[in-house]
Amino acid sequence: MKFLIDACLPRDVAALLATYRHLSVDARDVGLGRAPDPEIAAYARAHQLCLLTED
């Protein structure tokens, strides 16, 4: 499974996911660090990523 990690989560979430052999993309690494929630959700949907968020 591939995840989009929202900027509100710590960066080490990617390492945790990797231990379970999941791929992930951090929102901050694709220019979405300060993006509004609908934009982040649209990116996840467009790239078929499961969104992980605290809010």
Buried (B, 14 or more C-beta within 10 A) or exposed (E): EEBBBBBEBEEEBBEEBEEEEEEBBBBBEEEBEEBEEEEBBEBBEEEEBEBBBEE
